[in-house]
């Protein structure tokens, strides 16, 4: 048996002191050790994006990282999007624009889109399509996911414009 290591995962502003084997993936630690099951396990090969989280401001496929690599870093999961019982604009847009069906890919898309819009609020349509194409959805055909993310991006642009007036 491999010796376990003490680490702290800082997830959504809360520290989780856990003991893990060095080979435990970040997605497994988030789900099993920290009890945050919103991050989904899909392909376990970094292809589908269902396990996407934000680590120190960058999106990562948490199935491709060991939990020990995230020790002491800031992690955001889908559970950290809503604030004080109010859905994040992307969560609301996914509902409004029917951007989900089975919902399995949704957490990964939400985290990818949230990080993208935070870093590049004026991202062009073609670049946004390129970013979103890195995650896989088997149900929706992507069109409503794209509509939802564009609606949030465009709403953010309108908000920025109105505050400048």
Helices and strands as residue ranges (DSSP letters): E 4-11, E 14-21, H 26-28, I 29-33, E 52-55, E 58-61, G 67-70, E 74-76, G 78-80, H 89-96, H 106-119, H 125-132, H 143-164
